[in-house]
Amino acid sequence: MTGYLINILCINRLIRTIVFIVLLSFPVNSWSETLWLTIDDSIEIALKNNPQIEVANQQYRGSEGILTQARSRYLPHLGTGLSYGRVYAEVAQPVDEDNVGTGLLEVSQLIYDFGKTTGLIDASAYGRDATIENLKQIYHNVVFSVKSSFYSVLESKRLITVAEQAVSNYEQQLYRAQRYFQAGVRNKIDVTNAQVNLSRQKLALLRANSDLKVAKTRFEQVLGAKPNSGSYDVKVDEVQLASLSIQKPDMPESLDNLLVIAQKNRPGLKQFAYLIKAAESGIKQAKGDYWPTINATGDYHGNETDLSNLGDQWQVGVGLTWELFSGFETEGKVVEETAFLREVKSSLREFDLTVTQEVTNSYLRADENREGVEIADQTLVLAQENLDLAEGRYKSGIGDVLEFNDAQLLYTENQSDLVITYYNYLTALARIERAVGVIPELEGHDFTQ
């Protein structure tokens, strides 16, 4: 009896050990809870991890460094130096040869250079402001990309639901066809037809699942990270398919008002305004080379030696340098900067037209999809009625399988059309926000933090 108990205990320990090893073999992620992401959560993750934002942010940091360099030209420059060597002086007393240590302290200060430095500082400052506007535009683009990819994931998930429902309907149809065939009411062709349609719809479901994976990959790329090590899903208030038309968001203000808002808020337009000012300052800097530069300088030499003629020395003074002829280099710089100014102004006009086109197209597309949602909703109601009638006719023996298949296909297509049009509408609304430069999620955001 004792041996039997010992064997039981050993078996129990072995089982516990095996279970423990099996549990350890599972990855940690398989035990982690699914992270449900709202669209606001997704935007927050993207603003922290999207590499485009980091690139634009570093460009801004670099422009700050350029501005600091430009401003340094109006500040004193202080330098020092040390040297040690042996010096021979023929008339020196009390010795004529000695080891000499020399210390040097130099200071220089720009007094005036007729706009060269002020032009450089202004150009750098406006260039810095332009990079800030570029950074804002990158933020706007990222938020739009998050919304677009988020809606794409939701659309793919809904299309999977539509495909699953169609598979279920075709499975029921196959079951009915088989029963009717066994009862001698229908022909074998009805069964074969139902099998073909079921297989086709299963293929559509497979593609829908693949589309979801692709949409999630794009979503993660925009976020710049894979949330919760990939154990996540998108979350939104569930709206029944039949209620999408009723609960869809409203259209924004009129197109004319949107165009006015875009002129005030689009970061790209402000960026070009700063670039024009920077180019004008560049011309001022180039023209400064026509005039002299005035500097104040001073230096002190201290010598550690016994040679009497090598005492400490200092001097201060004001100097003027003027390049009277530079081989037309200055003329070339002025022409270059003037051409650049004209180029930027032309680019501004082109971009202004682009903004107008983007706002207009976004508004028209949003309005088109808004009406499309309503039409698709009405069509879906009719398709549902048509499917119910076809199914009833088939059950009663009045209709044939082709009539039912056409009705089922029409119903599934209209479901898909409603889903696609609805999320196209949401994406178009997000595109309007980016086009006019007003992103609700970025209000009060510090872009240079």
Secondary structure, 3 states (H helix, E strand, C coil): CHHHHHHHHHHHHHHHHHHHHHHHHCCHHHHCCCEEECHHHHHHHHHHHCHHHHHHHHHHHHHHHHHHHHHHCCCCEEEEEEEEEEEECCCCCCCCEEEEEEEEEEEEEEEECCCHHHHHHHHHHHHHHHHHHHHHHHHHHHHHHHHHHHHHHHHHHHHHHHHHHHHHHHHHHHHHHHHHHHCCCCCHHHHHHHHHHHHHHHHHHHHHHHHHHHHHHHHHHHHCCCHHHHCEEECCCCCCHHHHHHHCCCCCCCHHHHHHHHHHHCHHHHHHHHHHHHHHHHHHHHHHHHCCEEEEEEEEEEEECCCCCCCCEEEEEEEEECCCCCCCHHHHHHHHHHHHHHHHHHHHHHHHHHHHHHHHHHHHHHHHHHHHHHHHHHHHHHHHHHHHHHHHHHHHCCCCHHHHHHHHHHHHHHHHHHHHHHHHHHHHHHHHHHHHCCCHHHCCCCCCC
